[in-house]
Amino acid sequence: MARLERFGHGGDLDTAVELYGYAKEKLLDFSANIYPYGPPKAIVERLRELLAEPGLRQLTHYPDPDVRELRRMIANHHQVEEDQVLVGNGGAELIDLVVGVLSPGQVGVLEPAFVEYGESARKRDIPVQAVVSRWEDGFVPDWAEVERLLERCDLVFVGVPNNPTGHLVPQEMLKLWAERAVEEKTWLVLDEAFIDFVANGEERSLIGLLDRYPTTIVLRSLTKFYALPGLRLGYMVAQPEVIQQIKRQQVPWSVNALAQAAGCVALSAEVYEPYVEEVHRWLRETKQELLTQLASFPALEVFPGQANYLLVRSCQDGVTSRFLQEELGRRGVLIRDCGMYTGLDERYFRIAVKKREENAVLIESVKEVLVNEG
């Protein structure tokens, strides 16, 4: 039987339908880290308005190739200049553009990490070097090893917070890495795709400090937090000359009109602050409860992290991530097998935090599988 992650990522409902025979709407997907209550109502209403307007202009006209309105809003949101912002068709496009345009001789990755960092290099035959951190160390790597990575590589990726572990490198440590990257003339790419889920996340970002660190590039996502993965929307913030260089190689009309409109609503003053409070309240109320329930199983250990997902490790013989994924999949519950991540093995899997009632179904399903196995 083919792996659920045959295309390298979670959230593949079409493959799940093929494997487990459930209709999409019957599947509970804990393999993708998306806010479970959907996008802000204002975004949905705006998209309906655009699709209902006379002439369907958002579909029958080309989108703004320079994404001007959304770039202005992003720049204002982060208090940076507009020419420091590039909007893209999701984080995957931006990662690929960074590697493709900056053409590093070697790429460094702090592992375990999002698979696209290494894949974007390997498909171009660019060697990938890694520093692998451990569960027992809180997944915080040794400074000396990171320093050597910054010396050896032309471009280094760091997840802030990291995926799949959820750990957040302290900002003071990131500043040291960014300073070292400037000294070594190394590009430091900080992927902040999940930082919106972190309490006081904006204060932990290096976006406001990029003038100090001209070789640092920050990537952000508008799809996980705002539950818009189907629209594909993200952006990068960097020095203007870097943005210009990368923009020249971006596919024209990369960001569609509906995605641009959704992004503008998401960052509007009347939507942003109440929505952030709503999401953070949900995460505070449900994450610790789910963590405690999972940790109550003697066969499982849970790494808390600071994002909207939990990395879990099996400590029972025979209970591998693949076994759990298959058994839960047969019950219509999807989890992310993390055995493919560098630094992890067949014991590790990842679970998104969802609605309380959905989390309860997951816990009951896990209990059933573990009791049967025991």
Secondary structure, 3 states (H helix, E strand, C coil): CCCCCCCCCCCCHHHHHHHHCCCHHHCEECCCCCCCCCCCHHHHHHHHHHHHCHHHHHHHCCCCCCCHHHHHHHHHHHCCCHHHEEEECCHHHHHHHHHHHHCCCCEEEEECCCHHHHHHHHCCCCCEEEEECCHHHCCCCCHHHHHHHHHHCCEEEEECCCCCCCCCCCHHHHHHHHHHHHHHCCEEEEECCCHHHCCCHHHHCCHHHCCCCCCEEEEEECCCCCCCCCCCCEEEECCHHHHHHHHCCCCCCCCCHHHHHHHHHHCCHHHHHHHHHHHHHHHHHHHHHHHHHHHCCCCEEEECCCCCEEEEEECCCCCCHHHHHHHHHCCCEECEECCCCCCCCCCEEEEECCCHHHHHHHHHHHHHHHHHHC
